[in-house]
Amino acid sequence: MEDILEKLGLPSLVSKFRRERIVPSTILSMTDDDIRILGIEAIGDLVRLRVMCREYEYEEGNAAGHGSSNSGPSVVVSKTKHSKTKTEARSTLKSKTKHLNSKTKHPELENEAP
């Protein structure tokens, strides 16, 4: 943890992290507010701390033989069948509105000539 804090330019927090028994895996379980209590206020520092702790945990897992040497941390992004792009959503909304308008009759307009 000391190396990570020094790389972030936060060596003054080393003793507090030791006192609170904070290790990289602990950081990954903490909320932003929990981390701020430890003295990390800047959002950029908070994000970099999490990234470095995640990398540390990944490297430790590989060193212990718990991971494949070929694969790095990965992010899975999936699109559910119900999610649409903004363009698709607008198109659907326009067609539904057009369909509803063609079926809706306005009594006050029925007597007027087209």
N, C-alpha and C positions, 0 to 999 in steps of 0.2 A: 504494500500500500504506500510505503514511503517513496518508492521510485515513481509511482504514478503521480503522487502529489507534487513531487519535485519537477517532473516533466510538465505538469500543469502550471508551474510557477507558484505553487502554494505550499512551500516547505514549512511555513509557520503553523500549518494545521496538523502536522505530523503527530505532535504530542497529544492533541485532542483526539485524533483518530485512534491512537494507541490506547488512551485512557478509556474511550468508549468501545474498544475492541471491534473497530470497523475494519472489515476486510473486503476485497473486491466483490465477493458473492453477496455480502450484506448490502452494499450499495445498490446492486441490481434489484433488491427487494424493497428498498426504501422509496418513500414518496419524495416529491420535490421539496415539500415543507420539511421533512425529516432531514434532508441533506442541507437545506438552508440553515437549520438549527446548528449544524456542525460548523457553519461559517462560510459556506459557498453560496454567495448571493447572485453572482452574474450567471445568467442563463447559459451563455456560451461555455463557461467553466463547468456548469452542471452537466451539460450535454457531453462535453469532452470527457468528463470524469466517467460517465456511464459507458461511453464508447470504449475508453481505455480499460475499464473493469471488465467489460464484455470480452474484449480481445484477450485480456489476461486469463480469464476463465476458460476461453476457448483453447488458448495455448497450453494451459495447465492440463486440460482434458486430453489433448493430443499427446502431451509428454507422458501422461500416465497410461496411454494406450486406449483411451476411451473414444477416440475419433479416427476417422479416416484421414490419411495424410494428404489426400487429394482435395478434400472438400473444405471450404472455408465457411464462415457464418453465412447463412442464406436467409433471404426474406421471401416469403411466399405471398404473392399478390393474386387474389382470385376475384373474378367477377361473377357474382351470383346471377341466376337467371332473371332476377327481378331488378337488378341495377341497370340503369340506362345512362347513356351520355346525355349531356345537356341538350344536344341537338335532337337526339331521339325522343327525349321527354317533351321538347317543344313541339315536335312533329305530331306526337301522339295527342298532346293537348289540343292542338289546332284541329286535328281531324275529329276528335270527340266534340269539340265546341261546334264545329261546322255541322256535324251530325245532329246534335241537340237543337241547334238553331233551325234546322230544316224541319224538325218535328214539332217544335214549339209554336203554338199560335198565340198571338197577342190579340185579345178581344178588341182593344181600342184601335187596332190597325186593320181589322177585318173589313170595315166599311169603307176604307180608303181605296182609291184606285191605284194600281201598281205604277 
